[in-house]
Amino acid sequence: MAYGDRKSGRVDFERGIRVYIMGIDGTWRRECMMVDVSQTGARLRIEGSAEGLDLKEFFLLLSSTGLAFRRCQLVRMDGDQIGVRFLARDKAMKKSSLKQ
């Protein structure tokens, strides 16, 4: 799938920005390079294999300590690159409050 059908403007990183993806339950973590980013999502190049990872929903860690992060959903996969959509914080909050 082409990456040109985006709804919001993107910032491209010539060399990429080192980030991490981590499972919602914290059982896995992979190093990635952020190739580009927008207000609504990002394109990542995964270091190593994505096989066996639950990429339906996960965290994008923008710092090695995990203090800066976004909750994401997989939109597309193309070889070692994935497109992700950032999930709105208020939607995630509503889901957690419904469980109580």
Sequence and secondary structure as in RCSB ss.txt:
>XXXX:A:sequence
MAYGDRKSGRVDFERGIRVYIMGIDGTWRRECMMVDVSQTGARLRIEGSAEGLDLKEFFLLLSSTGLAFRRCQLV
RMDGDQIGVRFLARDKAMKKSSLKQ
>XXXX:A:secstr
  S   SS  EEEEEEEEEEEEETTSS EEEEEEEEE SSEEEEEESS  TT   SEEEEESSTTSSSEEEEEEE
EEETTEEEEEE  HHHHHHHHHHT 
